Amino acid sequence: MNLRDRLTGARLAFAGLVLIMVLLPSLATAFFVNFVMTQTLILGLAAATIVFLAKYGGMTSLAQLLMFGIAGFMFGNAALAGGARGLNLGWHPWAAVGFALLVTTVAAFVLGAIASRTTGIYFLMLTLVYGVIGYFVFAQIVEISGPGGITSIQRPDLLGPPIRLYYAGLLLSVLAYLGFRAVRRTAFGLALQGVRDDPVRMASLGFNVALHRTLAFTMAGFVAGLAGLLNVWWNGQIDPASISIGPTLILLIIAVIGGISSLEGAWLGAFVYVLVFTYLRDLPLVDRIGITEARFNTVIGVIVLAIMVLSPEGLTGIGQRLRRRLRRRVAAEAAPTAGDSLPVHTTQKELGGTRP
Amino acid sequence: MASVVQVRAVTVAFGGLRALRGIDLDIAQGERVAVIGPNGAGKTTLFNVIAGDIAPTSGAVVIRGQDCTYRPSRHRPRLGLARTYQKARAFAGLTVRENIYLALAGHRGRHRALWQSPTDHRMRDEAAEVASRVWLASQLDEVAGELAHGQRRQLELAMAIATRPDVMLLDEPASGLSRGERERLVELLESFDDQLTLLVIEHDMDVAFRIAQRVVVMADGEQVMAGSPEQVRSDPHVHQIYLGTEAAV
């Protein structure tokens, strides 16, 4: 395959988007970059793990925010020195990063090994149970979560200025996006999609279905852990309420807004969520029609409902549909009018389902 | 000749329903056996037990001398056993090539090479060769979920062939195929190596009797009789089972 073949429209669009994101700090305000976009990248990275598991493994997980939280809590416990809340291990920040990722990955492996025995709604419910148990573990064992959370968490010196955290989020998001897409083309990724389509058939072909599910869950847990680290560096604190059932569902909603069968959708959903969360209160008349900050989740609920009705594949699904319609229109205009013959164009109808 | 598959007094109960009642079956290497019987006779349940998809309530399954009764189905390919399903179970979201690749990889333990690209030339060539054997060469890059019913059955067969098995269980391979496709299927089955053991469930008697050396007749979870195609064809009991006549028993 030569360079011209590799430069597809989608790849060029991706490269262009990354370029814009790299240049964004010189184009937009510091608030937009350090608040809106950094948060978008962090939540998008975490939501991408939900999409990865759902799209390639057929597993809709509600435990990804728990992994996100475990990494944050472990970093806080390991990095903070005496006087702060938590275990106060006082380790070097990068040692704390390694520790946080190790604990998160091991937790993901163990929880994944148990959850891999279930499918469909049972998997969803089991991972919801993980989220609830995780919340209570951190809420009740204050030795590892501090009374009211762990505060004053400093990021490593390398990521000191907020702009560097933005670039770290961008780098990890790009790596995770390309990594998840690359996994799809490996033997493991192909087997994972086979497990998604028909686990019984995969077992009859000699594959260890539970192991594949467990490894995918572990991989997603590791990436969610990276997002959790970025989050704790961005927030400077973490408390059990941040991994309770509400935020757990918010992460799923972010994935649904973008489109749960589209990796790009994770970041798109996060962007929409953060935009609404940040700017809704500034819109004129919003207060007068009763949309206050306390009713913010109702607004998000209405948005999700509207998107689900318009396109179960989320915003990326709407985008794909518009693109197909445009392509058909262009093709129709370009087609020569051939005498009396009836023009027939290629038509395509997708009846839901996950397509690679 | 030594038995490659032995089924010993296998009983399967689903609650109060006994789908299999003490089935005994010995299949020699290279033997071609057809299992026939009316719907609900327990044929597919027998396949599921041999393939490890369900564990029997009692009894034993021995494959190539190893007791596999309670071993999960994923161990069967290592013993040289491959199967197809009554309802085609190709991976709907993957292409024909990728489906065959998974069969090749599972059989060889290549799935352990987790990060390897599945697109190396040798595997591509093998997948293409297997696809051409079941007349799917021109559909290699089509998504399996978009294939016609008959083509999905061909893909099922391709995935079984790809594992280069010693024992192949085919559950209604001719179902949904046109007359011409059935003819080609019989030719394909007859072209297999003599050492390949075939156990086939088939409702099309013409296909079953042409490929089988021995026919096992089942009804109500029991083995009613077993014999050569000629013996089964002329047996009044078999006629009664299939046609419900008052033939003398």
Interface residues (C-beta under 8 A of the other chain):
Chain A: R185 T186 A187 F188 L190 A191 Q193 G194 R196 D197 D198 V200 R201 M202 A203 S204 L205 G206 F207 N208 V209 H212 L215 G353 T354 R355 P356
Chain B: A51 G52 D53 P72 S73 R74 H75 R76 P77 R78 A82 R83 Y85 R89 A90 F91 A92 G93 L94 E98 Y101 L102 A103 A105 G106 H107 G109 R110 H111 A113 L114 W115 Q116 S117 P118 T119 V143 G145 M159 T163
